[in-house]
Amino acid sequence: MAKVRTAYVCTECGADYSKWQGQCTACQAWNTISEFRGVSAGGSGSGGSRGARFEGFAGSLSAVQTLDSVSLSEQSRISSGIQELDRVLGGGLVPGSAVLMGGHPGAGKSTLLLQAVCHLAGRHPALYVTGEESLQQVALRAQRLGLPTSDLKMLSETSVERVIQIAEKEKPRILVVDSIQVMHVAETESAPGSVSQVRESAAFLTRFAKQTGTILFLVGHVTKDGSLAGPKVLEHMIDCSILLEGSSDSRYRTLRGIKNRFGAVNELGVFAMLEQGLKEVKNPSAIFLNRGDEAAPGSVVMVVWEGTRPMLVEIQALVDAAQGSYPRRVAVGLDQNRLAMLLAVLHRHGGLHCSDQDVFVNVVGGVKVSETSADLALLAAIVSSFRDRALPQDLVIFGEVGLSGEIRPVPSGQERIYEASKHGFTRALVPKANMPRKPINNMKVIPVSKLSDALSALEDL
């Protein structure tokens, strides 16, 4: 019989321990260590020959060679037929790659993959493995979306060994597994969805994809805090990790690249959820700039850089007298800790006292902004709301604010200004180091180097 090795694995960082303990010493997280059982390398049994066959995680074993002798021929990519998905993946699908798509229930993960694979099946053999839904449910969804279904092969299965056995026979170019949390390996003695089962199932499927050149899509669930369910090592196994985000009350979904070995990370794709499924939004700035006819205090447009393209979004702020002893600081789509820091900078270097005011900020459209180029626009919106004075609607702002009150430049500053000019903006408040080298038609660029200079420029507008 095969030897069963028992270990205890942290679901946050993947660290191994010989016995259970309350805190992971590697990442300092509490109550994240779970039991893991797997077959040792020296074990024999039903999975022995299969385990020996899949030796070499990144593909088949090869001889040692020098780095300069490695072939640099670029792998040809396959277009999924959905430009926004290709953008997030770095330009298309790479043969032998493993892609993990996560998202909240109802975000549209299965819908998006079904749309892509139905159109791909007409050009490349594809196999869709469903473990959560019946074949009838998937067929009804495809019929409702009006997708071509004659070429797509379907399989309802949760056993990884059985999936690989059928895939070896069918030889698909694209393999979709929905979802990885319901798959199980027979040699692992734990329930599907546990740390050990998710880890072993992903390892088996990824090795198969690497050795056969199959494009593998894994659908993954997320926890209530938005992180991917299962062991953290799962994200290290795969080549690309993409996350489909969107609230249930919004028709728009954003597809963000978290990890990508074949392209830029933090690339963003935008979709609209319609009756016909997820439809691409070719110009995201247009939907996020659906503003009212009259200018309102506390509203300003900023330019953020998402992956390889600029995007214009509206940021809103509301400053009101605190109703209790402790003023509230609420940020939706922005880092709340950075909001508190910028309020301190505004008080110290801008002379605006908000310690007795509630401050609420929101990025319109459900976009999550993580870069520091939103600092100056955020402070401008707060000042506009505090003074109850609307900013011009043709004004766009971006720039990073330092702790000493200086306005720091941001990457791709000129490209951001050009993007704003294309959408009809005629004035831009930007860091001095991001001034364009040549004048831009119908665009007045106002350079600032200090927070006090930016506040004075806002007063003059």
N, C-alpha and C positions, 0 to 999 in steps of 0.2 A: 504493500500500500504506500501511497504518497505520504511523505512527512509533512505534517501541518505545523507551520511556524506561527506562534502567537506574538504579536507586538502591539504596542499602544501608540497611536499616531495622532498628532495634533491636527485638527481640521482647518486651522488657520494658516499654519506655516509648513505642515508636513513633517515636522520633527518626529523621530522614532524614540520610544522608550521601552525598556524591558518590563516595566510594571506601571500600573496606573498611578497618577498623581493629580492633584487638584489644579496645579498651575503649570503651564508650559514654560520652562526656563529659557527657551529660545526666543519666544515672542511675548512673554509675560502675560499671555491671555489665560483667563480662568475658565475651568469647566469645558475645555475644548478637546480633551484627550479621549479618544474612543478606541475600543478594542478592534484589532485588525488581525485576521487570520488568512494566511496564504500558504501555498505549497512551496516548500523550499526547493532550491535549485537541484539538490541531489535526490529529490523524491522521484518515485516511479509511479506508474499507474495509468489510468485512462488518459490523463493530460500530459504524460511524460513526453511522448513523441511530438505532440503539438507544441509543447513548451520549447523543446529543442529546436523545432522548426522555426520558431519565431525569435530565435536569439538575435540580438542586435536591434536595439530600440529604434534607431534611425534608418533601418533598412537592412539589407543583407550584409554579411561580414565581408570585408575587403582587405587587401594588402596595405601595408604601411607605405605612404608616399609623401614626398615633400610638398609644401604648400604651393610652390610655383608650378608644379606639374598637374595640379587639379584643373580640370576642364572648366573654363569660364563661359561656355556657351549658355545663353539665356534660355530658360525653359519657356516654351510657348504657353501662353495663358488661354483659357477658354472663357468666352464672355457668357455671363449668365442670362443675358437679355434684359437685365435690369441695371441701368447705368448707375443708380445710387448704390446698389449692392456692390457692383464692380469697383466703384470709387472707394468704398470702405475697405474692401479686400486688397486694395493696392493696384487695381487695373484688371482684375479678372480672377478666375479660378486657376490655381497651380496644381498640376497633377502630382499626386502623392501627398497632398497637404491635408491636415486635419483642422477643421474649423468648428469652434464651439460657439453656438448662439444661445445666449441667455436672455431672460426677460420675465416680467411678472405675468401671472395668468391673465389671458385675454389681451396681451399686448399685440399678438399677431405673429408669433414665431412660426407656428405651423403653417399659417396662411402664406407668409412670405416665401418660405421654402417650397411649399407646394406649387406656388405660382412659378418660381424659378425652375424647379425640376420638371414640371409639366412641359415647359417650352424647351428645356434642354433635351428631354427624352426624344424629341424628333430628330436631333442631330447626333446624340451620344446615348448609348445604353445607360439607363438609370434604374436604380432600385430604391424604393421608399419603404423603410421598415417602421411600422407603427406598433408601439407597445402599449399605448394608453387608449387609443381609439380603435374602434372596429373598422374593418375595411368599408362597411356600408357608410359609416359616418364620414370617412375621408372622401368617398365617392360622391356623397351628397354635397359636401363642401365644394368639391371641384366642379360639380354640375351647377351649383348656385353661382360660382364665380365665372362660369363660362370658359373653363380651361380645356385644352385638348388632352384627352385621357387615353387615346388609343395606343400610345407608345410607352406609357409609364408602367413599369412592373411594380406590384405591391406585395408586401409580405407582412403578416401579423404574427410577430414572434418576440419573445423576451429573452430567449437563451442566446448568449453570445456565440457559443459553439455552433449552434444551428444556423445562426445568421452568417457566420464565416463560411460554413459548409455550403450553404446555398449561394453565397457571393462567389465562391471559388468556381461553382458550376455555371452561374449566369454571367460572370465576368463583367460587372457594370463599370462604367467609367465614373459615375457619380453614385455615391451611397449615402442615404440620409437615414439616421437613426433617431427616432422620436419616441421617448427621450432616454438619455443615458441613466436617469435615476430609476427606471423600471427594468433595466437590463441586469442579468445576473450570470455569473460563471459557476458551473456546477461544483468545481473543486473548492470554492470559497464558502465556508460554513457560516453564513450570515444572511440576513434578509436583504432583498433588493432595496437600494437607496442608502444602505449603510456605507460607511467610509471605505471598508474593504471591497465591497461589491462595485462601487463607482470607480474606485481606483483600478481594480483588476479589469473590469469591463472596458474602460477607456484604454488601458494598456494593450489589451488584445486587439481591439479595433484599430488603434493607431498603428500598431506594428503591421497589421494586415494592409492598411492603406499605404504605408511606406514601401513595403516590399512589392506590392502589385501596381503601384502608381495610381491608385484609386483616389478620387477626391471624396473625402469623408466629411459629412456634416453631422455634428452631434447637437441635439437640442438639450439645454440644461435649465433647470429651475433656479430661481433665486429665493433668498431668504427675505424676511420682512424688512431688513435693513438695506436691501438692494444688492448684497453680495451673492456670488454664485454658491448654490448649495453643494455640499460635498467637500472633499479634502482640497486644500489649497494646491496640493501637488497636481491636481487635475489641470489647472491652468498652465502648469509648466510642461505638461506632456504635449499639448496641442500646439499648432503653429499660429493660429489666429483665434482670438477671443473677441467676439462682438456682442454688444448688448443692445437690445431693442427696448427703448423706453417710451413711456407715454401714459398719461393718466386716463382713467376710464371716462372722464367727462370731457376729454379733448379728442378731436378727430385726427390730430397729427401725431405721428410717431417718429422718433429720432433713432437712427441706427448708428452707434458709436463704436469705433475700433479701440479696444482696450489693449490688445497685444497683436502685433503683426510682424512676422518674420519676413514678409515679402513686400512690405510697404510702410507708409507712414502711420504712426499711431495717432489716436485722437481725431482721426478722420470722421466726418459726420455726413450721414445721409438722411434725408428728410422724406417722409411718406405721409400721405393722407389716407385715412381709413374710410373707404367708400363701400357701397353695396357690392361692387365688383372686386373687392379686395383692397390691397395696398397699392396706391398709385403714387408714382414718383412725383416729387415736387422739384422741378428743375431750377427754380429761382426761390430759394428759401427766404431771402431778404424781403421779398414782396409780401409774403404771408405774415411775417413778423412785424411789418411796418404798417399794418392796417389801423391807422390812427384816426382820431376824430377830426372834424373840419376846424374846430377851434383849439388853440393851444391851451393846455392846462398846466397849472403849477405842479412841479415834481416829476415831470416827464421829459426825458431826453433820449436821443438815439446814440448808440455807441457802435463801434465796429470791432468785432471779435474775430480772431483767426482760428478756424476750425480745420485742422489737418493741413490741406493744401489750398484752401480758399478762404477769402474774407466773407463775413456775414454780418448784416446789419440787424440789430435787435433793439427793442425799446426797453429802457429801464425806468421804473417808476418808484417814487419814494413818497412816503407820507409821514410828516413830523407833526405830532400833536402833543398837547400837555399831558403829562403822565397822570393816570387816574389813581395810582397807588403810591406806596412808598418807594417802590423800586421801578424805575422806567424800563420798558420792554425794548428788546432789540430782536427783531424778527427779520430773517432774510430767506427769501424763496428763490432758488436758482443761483444763490451766491453763498460764499463761505461766511458764516455768522461770526466767527472769530476775527476775520479780516474786517468785517463791518465795524466791530468794536474798536479795532486798532485805528481804522481810518477816522472814526469819530474823535478819537484822542488827538490825532494829527490835526484834524480840522479845528479843534479847540485850541491847541497849542500854537499853530502857525497860521490859522485863519481867523482866530478871534471869535468863533461861533460856539456858543455854550449850549450843549444839548443834554446836559446831565439830568435835567428835569423834564425831558421830553421823551415820549415814546417814538421810536423810529422803526418804520416798516418799509422794507424794500422788496421789489418783485421784478423778475425778468419776464416780460410778456411772452406768451406762447409756450411756456413750460421748458424753455431752454435752460440748461445748466452751464453757467460760465465759471470756468476754473482758472483762467489766466488773469494776470494782474493788469492787463490793459484796460480793464473796466473801472479801475480806481478813480480816475478823474471824472468819468461820467457819473459814477455813483455819488461822489461828493457834490457835483453840480446839481444833481436831482435833489439831494438833501437840502442844499442851500435854497434851491428854487421853491421847495415846499415850505421850508421854514419861514422864508420871507413872503410867501404867497405871491410869487411873481413868476409868470410863465416864461419859459425860454423860447426863442424863435424855433419854428418848426423846420426851418431849412438848415438847422445847426446840427453838426455831428461832432462828438467828442470821444477821444481815447487818450490814454496815457497812464503810466504807473506812477504812484505817489509814494515817495520814500518817507521814512520816519522823521527826517530832518526837514520835511516840507518841500523837497526838490521834486520836480517832474522828470521822471526818467523816460528814455525812449523805449519803444517796443519793437519787436521784429516785424518786418514787412510793413513799415509805416506808410510808404508811398503807395503800395498796392491797396492799402485800406482807404486812402484818400481818393484814389481813382475809382474804387468801388462805390464810395459815397457820391462821387460826382455823377456816375452813371445813373443813380437813382434820383437825381434832381436836387441834391443838397448843394447849397451855394456857399456855406460857411463851415469851417472846421477849426476846432480848438485842439491843438496837438502839441506834443513836446517839441522843443526847439530843435533837437537833434533829428527829428523826423520831418523837417521841412523838405518839400520836394525841390529837386535841383532846378527844375524848369517850371514856370507858371502853368497852372491848369486852367483851362477855359472855364469861365463862369464859376470859379471856385476861389473864395477868399480864405486863405489859410492864416490862422492866428497862432504864432508860436509862443509858448510860455515855458519858463524854466523853473519857476517857483509857484507854490500854491497861492501865495498872496497875489502874484501876477495873474493867475487864472481867475481868481475871484474878482479882481479889478476888471478883467476883460469881460466877465459875465455881467458886471454892472453896466458896462458901456454898450452892451448889445441891445 
